[in-house]
Amino acid sequence: AILSFSALVISLLLFHKIKEFPGSFQWLFAVSKISVGTLLVGMRGIIPDLVSIYLANVLLIFAPATLIQSFKILLGGTDTRKSEYWISGFFSILFILVAQTGSTRERILIFSFAYSILWLWGGISIFMQKSKASNFVFFVFIMMSILSLLRFIASWNINPEESLLQLKG
């Protein structure tokens, strides 16, 4: 949470230098969602679950969509469908349903799967723009998708009854 908040402060300080670039406002909004969402998750146990679980994770699920949109705009894309927001909306609803009835493990699985799909979608949709810069962004987004998929696989074996917020040993 401290690292994400530091990234937000640095982003705000540097924003005046990049605000002329297309998509810069969407980029700053994505960083803000990540920072606030991570901060809220970090305050779990202090603030109500409605905010620390539900709102925080919805913000975190929509953050990649906003970031993808900012890169599309920066790279000159004209996609008006904004499919990444529809994907985020679907996974947000699914996350909320699972969070109400499921365990911490199931929440992590849904979140990790959502991130994997979003980054994969972002990588493919940016790659389709066929610019030199899009190749690098494609590579980064695909790597994010793979890392999220690895988190999904690693989370599969978590004991559903285990609290991940307790210190042990």
C-alpha positions as CSV (number, residue, x, y, z in Angstrom):
1,A,0.0,0.0,0.0
2,I,2.8,2.4,0.8
3,L,4.6,1.6,-2.5
4,S,1.3,2.2,-4.4
5,F,0.7,5.4,-2.6
6,S,4.3,6.5,-3.3
7,A,3.7,5.8,-7.0
8,L,0.6,8.0,-6.9
9,V,2.5,10.9,-5.3
10,I,5.3,10.6,-7.8
11,S,2.8,10.3,-10.7
12,L,1.0,13.5,-9.5
13,L,4.4,15.3,-9.2
14,L,5.4,14.3,-12.7
15,F,2.0,14.7,-14.3
16,H,2.6,18.3,-15.4
17,K,5.4,17.0,-17.7
18,I,3.3,14.4,-19.4
19,K,-0.2,15.9,-19.4
20,E,0.2,16.9,-23.1
21,F,0.5,13.3,-24.2
22,P,-2.7,11.6,-25.4
23,G,-4.1,9.2,-22.8
24,S,-2.2,10.8,-19.9
25,F,-5.3,11.5,-17.9
26,Q,-6.5,7.8,-18.2
27,W,-3.0,6.7,-17.2
28,L,-3.1,8.9,-14.0
29,F,-6.6,7.6,-13.3
30,A,-5.4,4.0,-13.6
31,V,-2.5,4.7,-11.2
32,S,-5.0,6.4,-8.8
33,K,-7.2,3.3,-8.9
34,I,-4.3,1.0,-8.2
35,S,-3.1,3.2,-5.3
36,V,-6.5,3.7,-3.7
37,G,-7.5,0.0,-4.2
38,T,-4.2,-1.3,-2.7
39,L,-4.5,1.2,0.2
40,L,-8.0,0.0,0.9
41,V,-7.0,-3.7,0.8
42,G,-4.1,-2.9,3.2
43,M,-6.6,-1.4,5.6
44,R,-8.6,-4.6,5.8
45,G,-9.6,-5.2,9.4
46,I,-9.6,-1.5,10.1
47,I,-12.3,-0.4,7.7
48,P,-15.5,-2.3,6.8
49,D,-15.2,-5.2,4.3
50,L,-17.6,-3.4,2.0
51,V,-14.8,-0.9,1.3
52,S,-11.7,-3.0,2.0
53,I,-12.7,-6.0,-0.1
54,Y,-15.5,-5.1,-2.5
55,L,-14.7,-1.5,-3.4
56,A,-10.9,-2.1,-3.3
57,N,-11.0,-5.1,-5.7
58,V,-13.5,-3.5,-8.1
59,L,-11.1,-0.5,-8.3
60,L,-8.2,-2.9,-8.9
61,I,-10.1,-4.9,-11.5
62,F,-10.9,-1.7,-13.5
63,A,-7.4,-0.3,-13.2
64,P,-5.9,-2.4,-16.1
65,A,-8.9,-1.5,-18.3
66,T,-8.1,2.2,-17.8
67,L,-4.4,1.6,-18.3
68,I,-5.1,-0.4,-21.5
69,Q,-7.3,2.5,-22.7
70,S,-4.6,5.0,-22.0
71,F,-2.1,3.1,-24.1
72,K,-4.5,2.7,-26.9
73,I,-5.1,6.4,-27.0
74,L,-1.3,7.1,-26.7
75,L,-0.6,4.8,-29.6
76,G,-3.3,6.4,-31.8
77,G,-6.0,3.7,-31.5
78,T,-9.5,4.5,-32.4
79,D,-11.3,1.6,-30.7
80,T,-14.6,3.0,-29.6
81,R,-16.0,-0.3,-28.2
82,K,-13.8,-0.2,-25.1
83,S,-14.2,-3.9,-24.6
84,E,-11.8,-3.9,-21.6
85,Y,-14.4,-2.0,-19.5
86,W,-17.0,-4.7,-20.4
87,I,-14.6,-7.4,-19.4
88,S,-13.8,-5.6,-16.1
89,G,-17.5,-5.1,-15.4
90,F,-18.2,-8.8,-15.9
91,F,-15.3,-9.8,-13.6
92,S,-16.3,-7.2,-11.0
93,I,-19.8,-8.6,-10.8
94,L,-18.4,-12.2,-10.6
95,F,-15.9,-11.1,-7.9
96,I,-18.7,-9.6,-5.8
97,L,-20.8,-12.7,-6.1
98,V,-17.9,-15.0,-5.2
99,A,-16.8,-12.7,-2.4
100,Q,-20.2,-13.0,-0.7
101,T,-20.3,-16.7,-0.7
102,G,-16.7,-17.9,-1.2
103,S,-13.5,-18.0,0.7
104,T,-10.4,-15.9,0.5
105,R,-8.9,-18.4,-1.9
106,E,-11.8,-18.1,-4.3
107,R,-11.6,-14.3,-4.3
108,I,-7.8,-14.5,-5.1
109,L,-8.6,-17.0,-7.9
110,I,-11.2,-14.8,-9.5
111,F,-9.1,-11.7,-9.1
112,S,-6.0,-13.4,-10.6
113,F,-8.0,-14.9,-13.5
114,A,-9.6,-11.5,-14.2
115,Y,-6.1,-9.8,-14.3
116,S,-4.8,-12.5,-16.5
117,I,-7.6,-12.1,-19.0
118,L,-7.5,-8.3,-18.9
119,W,-3.7,-8.1,-19.5
120,L,-4.0,-10.7,-22.3
121,W,-6.9,-8.7,-23.9
122,G,-4.9,-5.5,-23.6
123,G,-1.8,-7.0,-25.1
124,I,-3.7,-8.5,-28.1
125,S,-5.7,-5.3,-28.7
126,I,-2.6,-3.1,-28.6
127,F,-0.6,-5.5,-30.8
128,M,-3.4,-5.1,-33.4
129,Q,-2.6,-1.4,-33.6
130,K,0.7,-2.4,-35.4
131,S,3.0,0.4,-34.4
132,K,6.6,0.0,-33.3
133,A,5.8,1.0,-29.7
134,S,2.9,-1.4,-29.5
135,N,5.3,-4.3,-29.7
136,F,6.9,-3.3,-26.4
137,V,3.6,-2.7,-24.7
138,F,2.3,-6.0,-26.1
139,F,5.3,-7.8,-24.5
140,V,4.8,-6.1,-21.1
141,F,1.1,-6.8,-21.1
142,I,1.6,-10.5,-22.0
143,M,4.2,-10.8,-19.3
144,M,1.6,-9.3,-16.8
145,S,-0.9,-11.9,-18.0
146,I,1.5,-14.7,-17.5
147,L,2.4,-13.5,-14.0
148,S,-1.3,-13.3,-13.1
149,L,-1.9,-16.8,-14.5
150,L,1.0,-18.0,-12.3
151,R,-0.6,-16.4,-9.3
152,F,-3.9,-18.1,-10.2
153,I,-2.1,-21.5,-10.4
154,A,-0.2,-20.9,-7.1
155,S,-3.5,-19.8,-5.4
156,W,-5.3,-23.0,-6.4
157,N,-3.7,-25.0,-3.5
158,I,-4.5,-22.5,-0.8
159,N,-6.5,-23.9,2.1
160,P,-10.0,-22.3,1.8
161,E,-10.3,-22.1,5.6
162,E,-6.9,-20.4,6.1
163,S,-6.9,-16.7,6.9
164,L,-4.2,-15.0,4.8
165,L,-4.1,-12.0,7.2
166,Q,-2.8,-13.8,10.3
167,L,0.8,-13.9,11.3
168,K,2.0,-17.4,12.0
169,G,5.3,-18.6,13.6
